[in-house]
Structure formats: C-alpha cells, structure tokens
Amino acid sequence: MIAWLVTTVDGWGYTGVIVLMAVESSFIPFPSEVVLIPAGYLAHQGQMDPGLVLLASILGCLIGAFVNYGLALLVGRPFLERYGRYFFIAPSVLHKTDAFFARHGAISTFTGRLIPGIRQLISIPAGLARMRVATFAFYTGFGAGLWSLVLIALGYFIGDNEALIRENLPLVTFAALVFVALTLLVYVFWNRQRQLE
C-alpha cells in the first residue's frame, strides 16, 4: 500500500497529495508521513514545488476534516440526542461538550492536529459541539499546515536516506508532543491570568 501511495504522489502530483491527505484526515487513517515525505523529496529533486505541496496538503486535510465534522454534525448529533441514553450518553454530556468547545475549541482543534491518532478524530467532537465553521477551518488548517511543513522539510532535506528518516521520525513525533504540551501549558496559564483580571 505504501508503494502505491508513493507512486500515486509521483504520478498524480498535487492532486494526489490532496486526495491522499483528505483520506488520511477522514475515517481511513494512514500515516501522513508516507505521503508528505516522498512529496518533500520530489520537491528537493525539483519535480514539485514545496509551497504548492504544503497548500495541497492543507487543502486535503481540510477536506477530510470537514467530512468528519459534517458527519458528526448532521448524523452524529441528532443520533446521540435521540438515542444517546441507550449508550449511556446523557444530554448533559453533550451540553458539557458544547460548553468545552465554546471555550477551548480553538486550542483543542489546533493541538489535536499535531497528535498522531488524534488528528483524525478531533473533527468529530468539534462537529458534535457545533463549533463555528470558520474557527474550525482556521485552526484545522493551522495545525495541519504546521505538521505538514515538518514532514515536507524532512523529505526535502533527508528524503533520500530511508534509514535516517526511520531514525528521526520518532524524534519528530516526540518533539510535536512536547510542543503540544508546552502550548497547552501556556494556554492554561494565559486563561487563568485572563480570569483573574
């Protein structure tokens, strides 16, 4: 499958990046590394433009994220409001989700896009909570763009060395998690300071 993905990126170009990142951001998750690192390497070879790869990646991520967001909003919310009690999801839980995303939806969406395994799922509670579309789009694009930039740069600078990528990819993931933790700490501190004023 990875060989097919690499071939698709090479053959379809920017359209392939959009399609595959849309799939990666929806209900069929696979590592974005296998799309963007090869695209970064192709950019290093002069076959693709790194800026356009980044834009294609962000667009694809937004498409996939809005699939999840839309399904959660149009299908999940009415279903849970009607049948949630059978799954031990009381209306109060939905109201708490709404309140949480009203206050912390932006930071949750942004940081969620940087965490493996969470980046595909963060769109679902955002849709359930009816998060504002413009806010959701901005912070999804911001988080997805930052993660994409890191992977494209990785492919651009060391894309021809598979062993080096394998060695550094866990470090990149760890650095992203540290960045998320620091971002959340700053956000919590800022939020508390604002409440004290």
C-alpha positions in Angstrom: 0.0 0.0 0.0 2.9 2.4 0.8 4.4 1.7 -2.6 1.1 2.5 -4.2 0.9 5.8 -2.2 4.4 6.8 -3.2 3.6 6.0 -6.9 0.3 8.0 -6.6 2.1 11.1 -5.2 4.7 10.8 -8.0 2.1 10.2 -10.7 -0.8 12.4 -9.6 1.3 15.2 -8.3 -0.5 17.8 -6.3 -3.9 16.2 -6.9 -2.5 13.0 -5.4 -1.4 14.9 -2.3 -4.8 16.5 -1.9 -6.7 13.2 -2.3 -4.4 11.2 -0.1 -4.3 13.8 2.7 -8.1 14.1 2.5 -8.3 10.3 3.0 -5.7 10.5 5.8 -7.7 13.1 7.6 -11.0 11.3 7.4 -12.1 7.9 8.6 -9.4 5.9 6.8 -6.3 6.9 8.7 -2.8 6.0 7.5 0.5 7.8 8.2 0.7 11.2 6.6 4.5 10.6 6.5 4.1 8.2 3.6 2.6 11.0 1.5 4.4 14.1 2.5 8.0 12.8 3.0 8.1 11.5 -0.6 6.5 14.7 -1.8 9.2 16.7 0.0 11.8 14.6 -1.6 10.3 15.1 -5.0 10.4 18.9 -4.2 14.1 18.6 -3.4 14.6 17.0 -6.9 12.8 19.9 -8.5 9.8 17.8 -9.6 7.4 19.6 -7.2 7.2 23.0 -5.6 7.4 22.7 -1.8 5.0 25.6 -1.3 2.4 24.0 -3.5 2.9 20.7 -1.8 2.1 22.4 1.5 -1.0 24.1 0.1 -2.2 20.8 -1.4 -1.7 19.1 2.0 -3.6 21.7 3.9 -6.4 21.6 1.4 -6.6 17.8 1.6 -6.6 17.9 5.4 -9.4 20.4 5.4 -11.5 18.3 3.0 -11.0 15.2 5.1 -11.6 17.0 8.4 -14.8 18.5 7.1 -16.1 15.1 6.1 -15.7 14.0 9.8 -17.1 17.3 11.0 -20.1 17.2 8.7 -20.9 13.6 9.6 -20.7 14.3 13.3 -22.8 17.5 12.9 -25.5 16.1 10.6 -25.7 12.4 11.6 -23.9 12.0 15.0 -25.5 14.9 16.8 -29.2 14.0 16.0 -28.5 10.3 16.6 -26.9 11.0 20.1 -29.6 13.4 21.1 -32.3 10.8 20.3 -30.6 7.5 21.2 -27.6 8.6 23.3 -29.3 7.4 26.6 -29.1 3.9 25.3 -25.3 4.3 25.1 -25.0 6.0 28.5 -24.5 9.4 26.8 -26.8 11.7 28.7 -27.9 15.1 27.2 -25.8 16.8 29.9 -22.7 15.2 28.4 -23.5 16.8 25.0 -24.1 20.1 26.8 -20.7 19.8 28.5 -19.1 19.1 25.2 -20.7 22.2 23.7 -19.5 24.3 26.6 -16.0 22.9 26.4 -15.7 23.6 22.7 -17.2 27.0 23.1 -14.4 27.9 25.5 -11.5 25.7 24.3 -12.4 24.5 20.8 -9.7 26.5 19.1 -6.7 25.2 21.1 -8.2 21.7 21.1 -8.5 21.6 17.3 -5.1 23.1 16.8 -3.2 20.8 19.1 -5.2 17.8 18.2 -4.0 18.1 14.6 -0.4 17.6 15.9 -1.1 14.4 17.8 -0.9 11.0 16.0 -4.1 9.1 16.3 -6.0 12.2 17.5 -5.7 14.3 14.3 -8.3 12.3 12.5 -10.7 12.2 15.5 -10.6 15.8 16.7 -13.1 16.8 14.0 -15.8 14.6 15.5 -16.3 16.3 18.9 -15.9 19.7 17.0 -18.9 18.7 14.8 -20.9 17.3 17.7 -20.4 20.6 19.6 -21.4 22.6 16.5 -18.1 24.5 16.5 -18.1 27.6 14.3 -17.1 26.6 10.8 -14.7 29.4 10.3 -12.9 28.8 13.6 -12.8 25.0 12.9 -11.3 25.6 9.4 -8.7 28.1 10.6 -7.3 26.0 13.4 -7.5 22.8 11.5 -5.6 24.4 8.6 -3.1 25.9 11.0 -2.3 22.7 12.9 -2.3 20.6 9.7 -0.1 23.1 8.0 2.5 23.0 10.8 2.6 19.2 10.8 2.8 19.1 7.0 5.6 21.6 6.9 7.7 19.4 9.3 7.2 16.3 7.2 7.8 18.1 3.9 11.0 19.5 5.3 12.0 16.1 6.5 11.6 14.7 3.0 13.2 17.7 1.4 16.4 17.5 3.4 16.9 13.8 4.1 14.3 12.1 1.9 16.9 10.0 0.0 18.1 8.4 3.3 15.4 6.0 4.5 17.4 4.8 7.5 17.9 8.4 8.7 14.1 9.1 8.3 13.3 6.0 10.3 15.7 7.1 12.9 14.4 10.7 13.1 10.7 10.2 12.7 10.1 9.2 16.3 12.1 12.3 17.4 9.9 14.5 15.2 6.7 12.9 16.8 8.1 13.4 20.3 9.0 17.0 19.5 5.5 17.6 18.3 4.1 16.1 21.5 6.4 18.3 23.6 5.3 21.3 21.5 1.6 20.4 22.2 2.3 20.1 25.9 4.1 23.5 26.1 1.3 25.1 24.0 -1.3 23.7 26.4 0.6 24.9 29.5 0.9 28.4 28.0 -2.8 28.4 27.1 -3.8 27.3 30.7 -1.6 30.0 32.2 -3.0 32.6 29.9 -6.5 31.5 30.5 -6.1 31.7 34.3 -4.4 35.1 34.1 -7.3 36.4 32.0 -9.9 35.1 34.5 -8.0 36.9 37.3 -8.2 40.3 35.6 
